[in-house]
């Protein structure tokens, strides 16, 4: 089949279906996610929190944009984490060999028909509810028509005039380091559609290759209201969406792999002006910091043009974020409105949602990030703690489970945000991938609080459990780590150390009281760190200062 | 031709009803249509005859296949109904013989040679849809209908000619060859399933599959004197049918008898998880209630309410065709039916609505022929010329015209005036059919406004050709089943040309249509629908 389909332009006989090939000379070149992958440094898995440290940058922006206001809206595409594609039974996994997860349906072969994967509806309803949207009980699919080699049917199955969900909002908290504060941004609509394939451009540029693995992968497109005003707000919006899809389990939300893609619309207007300025679309934003920086760049670019009376040069266009140069560059100018000739998809029946179906999904929704944050806040945690803990669903679940075992809220938060987070970062592991379980963290906290072990020993045990597992009780017993609180035993050790160090004792009594630390260290060493430090120092001081 | 039909702008006007009283047509019927030799016997089922020969070991599947293949080879140079003939037919027949020899069970279609329209995918043969855009294309899968046929023991004998992508009413729109009508080689077999109709008519195969988007099974059945069935939308899976207009397309059946057509329909119907629009209804045994002619009572269809659609026996329809159809109505009356005239006021709106909807959907469905993955790719130095040139070279003029019309109708600013309006008309038509079928068991009409015309006659007059679809398009818009049966002949230039009439049923009422059709066919006297070309093989 491979050979008959492509008449041997350049077939790859080891693949079930070969690449489609076509020559390219003056073809528009899209920078793919892949090409910029190496340039994005943040590793989202461990650092989903926004890392934009350059306060100076935004300060400079404030100076530039004085008197102007930016209007920002975001279109987000989320790849759904379904076992199979939207309209066929092909699996999809990022990074597979080109054209290995394709079939007649997602290749758009003549006679092939789409059949909807019901999980797509379920996930759309989940996200629609989570975004506080109104669901359309009767929606439908439409065809969006345009020609491009990565679009095998010549149309994309999408939703046009009746999206499955619309009119919602998303709540989020701006991190303290960016000024803090609660925000609510409007959600215009959420609709279902299919992804396109990918083009791979060859080195010499004489032809391009088509990889259809991604074609037909289900997407939800989420369109925000133009409610954001700064790059930080936009990046936080995207980060909250990522949290939401991960909490819901509808997507892995990975930006580097293109599972979560944001296109941003930016315009500026003088403060007080009612009508919007000309909007510019920015693509190729592969991280939250790229979103924030690209928008801030774009705002200053547009404001600068306004200030120079060159606002005529702000045209409706699509610009690309160039990560290397840290600026946006023109990709294509929009020549009038493109006409996608939408019409209802005749191959698919209408999507009809029953009330019971919606209720059952609503009942199954997990606690969402916003609810978690409000709950943690009520527990008395600081906003910094709240944001950290509610950022990652695994961390949040771990924290909740630890609390459930009776651990002190603040201490549990401190352990998780301190040593555990550091360990996860160093080892590049998620909290679930460590050997530590919430039950033992609670036990550890209780053991320290109860005086069974010192904080120092606690730390040792923690790292032992993170790496190898085991229980607090087991480790204490195994390593004989119970804190020595018996004054008699401590006194014995103090006597021994003082007896072994007559010279130092003489110097101490001669006035070098700093040597107390030396003695304490020696005693601690002798006790293998188990001596209760308070008791130890008390007895030591008594002995050192005693008149002999 | 209906003057109003030729200019779609006037189609929205109400046609003044012409009062054609039923009593007057009766006279025409008796004097003309049944004036042929009275000694002919009704058609027998080729499938049942063949099955009997096989299971009684009177003949082998190979012998039977050879007989058909010999006739095919003899007639094909004149007819050109096939684009591809299978090389495996005899091998497959031999396998059936081996099974029978070993007393293994064989399927209900064992040894039956089926021709398949070339817009239906077959994994072992090219599937071009009559287009250069798919020249040499071999699909990696069988269409569901073809798979089911093979599972029931049928042998796919070859792929039949058609108007490119099913767009046309004469089969002259094929990119490869022009098929002739077996009754008169200078005439068209109708279309777009002209190859499949001609192949059954000339007994090059036992039965065949066609596709019907606006009449592409029924009109050629009428032109070629065979039985043609357009099932309810959703009755037969469309998976593997190269899409023309997805909301209208159905795979249909051709046979030389109602029994064969019903057996074929049974073999291909049923829910298919690969077609989201296919119905989950239980498939009835369409032919199980058929009664042998000798056992029929004098009024076997007593009380059946038949409505003859007034708008179809009106101006613009060939008077000879009208008289044949009215003759058929009289025949039904004689069988006990209560025949009345019904009016479908929205009938004339069907044609413009159909051409807007079908063109719109086709402009989208045919986007995939871009030369990137299959079909001919023209070498170009930039993407837009690659698309433009590949498509310019791949598509014929009729296809290009419909893509342009459809693209226009869906364009921003025109959508409401064309596509949306046509959808509203479609709803209206569905409603008026429903009302008419609440009062009647079946509706009847001619299958086409004329008999087969000359090759080339309407080639340069697309509007005249489109107008020929007036009888059939409404049924597709309403998604209903319809059966076309030969009911008489019309003499043109001293050639007898068959005429078919159409019976329309309520959704999923195929069983009733076939039952009525069977009784009609078995009691129709004086008509032998074997064309002179192969008459020697089938003495009356």
Contacts between the chains, C-beta under 8 A, distances in Angstrom:
chain1	res1	chain2	res2	distance
A	1	B	138	7.2
A	1	B	140	4.4
A	4	B	136	7.1
A	4	B	137	7.4
A	4	B	138	4.9
A	5	B	137	7.8
A	5	B	373	6.6
A	5	B	374	5.2
A	6	B	373	7.5
A	6	B	374	7.6
A	7	B	377	8.0
A	9	B	377	7.7
A	20	B	372	4.6
A	20	B	373	4.5
A	22	B	371	7.6
A	22	B	372	5.6
A	22	B	377	6.9
A	22	B	383	7.1
A	22	B	386	5.6
A	23	B	379	6.8
A	23	B	380	6.8
A	23	B	381	6.7
A	23	B	386	7.2
A	24	B	382	7.7
A	24	B	383	7.0
A	25	B	381	4.7
A	25	B	382	5.6
A	26	B	381	7.2
A	26	B	382	4.4
A	26	B	383	7.9
A	27	B	382	6.3
A	27	B	383	4.8
A	28	B	383	7.9
A	104	B	139	7.4
A	104	B	140	6.1
A	104	B	141	5.7
A	107	B	373	6.4
A	108	B	368	4.8
A	108	B	373	7.3
A	109	B	139	6.4
A	109	B	140	7.3
A	109	B	141	8.0
A	109	B	373	7.7
A	109	B	374	7.3
A	110	B	121	7.0
A	110	B	127	7.2
A	110	B	129	6.9
A	110	B	134	6.6
A	110	B	137	7.4
A	110	B	139	6.9
A	110	B	242	4.4
A	110	B	243	7.5
A	110	B	368	7.1
A	110	B	374	7.8
A	111	B	120	7.5
A	111	B	121	4.5
A	111	B	127	7.7
A	111	B	139	6.6
A	111	B	141	8.0
A	111	B	143	6.1
A	111	B	239	6.8
A	111	B	240	4.2
A	111	B	241	5.7
A	111	B	242	5.1
A	111	B	243	7.2
A	112	B	239	7.3
A	112	B	240	7.8
A	113	B	238	6.4
A	113	B	239	5.3
A	113	B	274	6.2
A	113	B	275	5.3
A	113	B	276	6.9
A	114	B	276	7.0
A	115	B	273	6.6
A	115	B	274	6.3
A	115	B	275	7.3
A	115	B	276	4.7
A	116	B	276	6.5
A	143	B	364	5.5
A	145	B	364	5.8
A	145	B	367	6.3
A	145	B	410	7.8
A	147	B	367	6.8
A	147	B	370	6.3
A	147	B	387	5.6
A	149	B	370	7.6
A	149	B	372	5.0
A	149	B	383	7.2
A	152	B	368	6.5
A	152	B	372	7.8
A	152	B	373	6.4
A	153	B	367	6.6
A	153	B	368	5.0
A	154	B	364	7.3
A	154	B	366	7.9
A	154	B	367	2.3
A	154	B	368	5.0
A	154	B	370	6.2
A	155	B	364	5.6
A	155	B	367	5.8
A	210	B	372	6.6
A	210	B	373	7.7
A	337	B	412	7.3
A	339	B	411	5.8
A	339	B	412	4.6
A	341	B	363	7.8
A	341	B	364	7.6
A	341	B	407	6.7
A	341	B	410	4.0
A	341	B	411	6.1
A	341	B	412	7.6
A	341	B	415	7.8
A	342	B	410	7.8
A	343	B	360	6.3
A	343	B	361	7.8
A	343	B	364	7.0
A	343	B	410	5.5
A	343	B	415	7.5
A	343	B	419	6.1
A	346	B	245	7.7
A	346	B	246	3.9
A	346	B	247	3.8
A	346	B	277	7.8
A	346	B	361	6.0
A	347	B	243	7.8
A	347	B	246	5.2
A	347	B	276	6.5
A	347	B	277	6.7
A	348	B	276	5.4
A	348	B	277	7.9
A	349	B	276	5.8
A	349	B	277	6.6
